[in-house]
Amino acid sequence: LRIAGCGCSNLTTVNSLFKNYFPDKVDSFYFHDQSSLSPIEKYMKELIKISGKVEEELFLYNFSMSQEQLETLISINKNKRKLCFIKCKLKIASVPNFGDSLEGSTLELLDLTGCGHEDLSDWEDNETHFENLVKGLAQSEDMKKNLAYIIVQNCELPKEEP
């Protein structure tokens, strides 16, 4: 299922779709706002509700989110095969404290393509934000055991010097 190009003017329609018409079960869900960043906050309540109906893969494109929102989305989607934040602005100023919310996680792939770009999270100058996320995820034994891939394509992470 794909929902794309929904901007602020369609907020009521999109949330109504999520609330009243979202299928009981989908394998994959792609949610893409306008080409510019949109705050995830306006969709969070309904995204939390529908996450349980998405079985395998959740893709979120072009959203800005706080650390707390990111922690929530990772925690409630810990049993998807793939969780993707594509070209999202992620604020991760400290190591996330997932507590036991990742217990039993079966997540295999976390895709952060483009999130570190200088126009978004700027991981070249804020490398600790990516490191904080990895440290937070690594606190979970199940996440360490099952998460096989973290994709950071086009994230402009600093290269280590030889």
C-alpha positions as CSV (number, residue, x, y, z in Angstrom):
1,L,0.0,0.0,0.0
2,R,1.3,3.5,-0.9
3,I,0.2,6.9,0.2
4,A,2.2,9.6,-1.5
5,G,2.1,13.4,-1.9
6,C,-0.2,14.0,0.9
7,G,0.6,17.6,2.3
8,C,-0.8,19.6,5.1
9,S,-3.9,20.5,3.1
10,N,-4.9,16.8,3.1
11,L,-4.2,16.1,6.7
12,T,-7.8,15.5,7.7
13,T,-8.3,13.2,4.7
14,V,-5.1,11.2,5.3
15,N,-5.8,10.7,9.0
16,S,-9.4,9.7,8.2
17,L,-8.0,7.2,5.7
18,F,-5.7,5.8,8.4
19,K,-8.5,5.7,11.0
20,N,-11.4,4.5,9.0
21,Y,-10.2,2.8,5.8
22,F,-6.8,1.3,6.4
23,P,-6.8,-2.4,5.6
24,D,-6.7,-4.9,8.4
25,K,-3.4,-6.3,7.1
26,V,-0.8,-5.2,4.6
27,D,2.6,-6.7,3.9
28,S,4.2,-3.3,3.1
29,F,3.3,0.3,3.7
30,Y,4.9,3.3,2.0
31,F,4.0,6.7,3.4
32,H,5.4,9.7,1.6
33,D,4.6,13.3,2.3
34,Q,5.4,16.2,-0.1
35,S,8.8,16.6,-1.5
36,S,9.8,18.9,1.3
37,L,10.1,17.8,5.0
38,S,6.9,17.4,6.9
39,P,6.6,17.0,10.7
40,I,5.7,13.4,11.5
41,E,3.9,14.7,14.6
42,K,0.7,15.4,12.6
43,Y,0.4,11.7,11.7
44,M,1.9,10.0,14.8
45,K,-1.4,9.1,16.5
46,E,-2.7,7.3,13.5
47,L,0.7,5.8,12.5
48,I,0.9,4.2,16.0
49,K,-2.5,2.7,15.5
50,I,-1.9,1.3,12.0
51,S,1.6,0.0,12.6
52,G,0.2,-3.3,14.0
53,K,-1.6,-3.8,10.6
54,V,1.7,-3.6,8.7
55,E,3.3,-7.1,8.7
56,E,6.7,-6.9,6.9
57,E,7.9,-3.5,5.8
58,L,7.2,0.2,6.8
59,F,8.7,3.0,4.7
60,L,8.5,6.6,5.8
61,Y,9.7,9.3,3.4
62,N,10.5,13.0,3.9
63,F,9.5,13.5,7.5
64,S,11.2,15.3,10.4
65,M,10.9,13.8,13.8
66,S,12.1,14.2,17.3
67,Q,14.2,11.6,19.1
68,E,11.1,10.6,21.2
69,Q,9.1,10.1,18.0
70,L,11.9,8.1,16.4
71,E,12.2,5.9,19.6
72,T,8.4,5.3,19.5
73,L,8.4,4.4,15.8
74,I,11.3,2.0,16.2
75,S,9.8,0.4,19.3
76,I,6.3,-0.2,17.9
77,N,7.8,-1.6,14.6
78,K,10.4,-3.8,16.1
79,N,8.9,-6.9,14.6
80,K,8.8,-5.8,11.0
81,R,11.4,-7.3,8.7
82,K,12.3,-3.8,7.4
83,L,11.9,-0.4,8.9
84,C,12.9,2.5,6.6
85,F,13.3,6.2,7.2
86,I,14.1,7.6,3.8
87,K,15.3,11.2,3.6
88,C,14.0,12.0,7.1
89,K,15.4,14.5,9.5
90,L,16.2,12.6,12.7
91,K,17.2,14.5,15.8
92,I,19.2,12.1,18.0
93,A,21.1,14.4,20.4
94,S,21.6,11.7,23.1
95,V,21.7,7.9,23.2
96,P,18.1,6.7,23.0
97,N,16.8,4.8,26.1
98,F,14.6,2.1,24.6
99,G,14.4,0.3,28.0
100,D,12.8,-3.1,27.4
101,S,10.7,-1.8,24.5
102,L,12.9,-3.7,22.0
103,E,12.7,-7.0,23.8
104,G,11.8,-9.7,21.4
105,S,12.7,-7.6,18.3
106,T,13.0,-9.4,15.0
107,L,13.9,-6.4,12.9
108,E,16.4,-7.4,10.3
109,L,17.0,-4.2,8.3
110,L,16.9,-0.5,9.3
111,D,17.2,1.8,6.2
112,L,18.3,5.4,6.9
113,T,19.0,6.3,3.3
114,G,19.6,10.0,2.9
115,C,18.9,10.8,6.6
116,G,22.4,12.0,7.2
117,H,22.6,14.4,4.3
118,E,23.7,17.9,5.1
119,D,20.2,19.3,4.3
120,L,18.6,16.9,6.8
121,S,20.4,15.5,9.9
122,D,23.9,16.5,8.7
123,W,25.8,13.5,10.1
124,E,29.0,14.8,8.6
125,D,29.0,17.6,11.1
126,N,26.8,15.8,13.7
127,E,28.3,12.3,13.6
128,T,27.4,11.6,17.2
129,H,23.7,11.6,16.2
130,F,24.1,8.5,14.2
131,E,26.4,7.0,16.8
132,N,23.8,7.7,19.5
133,L,21.2,5.8,17.5
134,V,23.5,2.8,17.1
135,K,24.4,2.8,20.8
136,G,20.8,2.9,21.8
137,L,19.9,0.0,19.5
138,A,22.9,-2.0,20.7
139,Q,21.5,-2.0,24.3
140,S,19.0,-4.6,23.2
141,E,20.3,-8.1,22.9
142,D,17.5,-9.1,20.5
143,M,18.3,-6.1,18.3
144,K,22.0,-7.0,18.3
145,K,21.1,-10.6,17.4
146,N,18.6,-9.9,14.6
147,L,19.4,-6.6,13.0
148,A,21.6,-7.6,10.1
149,Y,21.7,-4.4,8.1
150,I,21.7,-0.6,8.7
151,I,21.7,1.1,5.4
152,V,23.3,4.6,5.4
153,Q,23.5,5.3,1.7
154,N,23.8,9.0,0.9
155,C,24.2,9.9,4.6
156,E,27.6,11.6,4.2
157,L,29.1,10.0,7.3
158,P,32.7,11.1,7.9
159,K,35.2,8.6,6.5
160,E,37.7,7.2,8.9
161,E,41.2,8.1,8.1
162,P,43.7,5.1,7.6
